[in-house]
Amino acid sequence: MKPDAIILVELLPTLRGGRNGATPASQFGCVFEINGEYFDCRLDLSKSGPLLPGSSATVPVAVLYPENVVPRLTEGMQFNLWEGKTIATGRIVSISTT
């Protein structure tokens, strides 16, 4: 997976509306919400491992149709991850240039 950005993601605790369990171990597909728009994404968890509700990690992310999404991203931009509801918040750490 070629990352489009590096993100700091903070999963909401289950009691605050987050997931009931951990993400998959190596890759997690969900919806990336920025400024009220929603895009499919994949988090690369191959180095961090599964993320538990209430945890945070800095991980690479790839989006479907990066040509439509990456130009909208800026470092420090806030986002949400959505899985039928908001399950995580975060910010863009860096954007891939290749």
Secondary structure, 3 states (H helix, E strand, C coil): CCCCEEEEEEECCHHHCCCCCCCCCCEEEEEEEECCEEEEEEEECCCCCCCCCCCEEEEEEEECCHHHHHHHCCCCCEEEEECCCEEEEEEEEEECCC
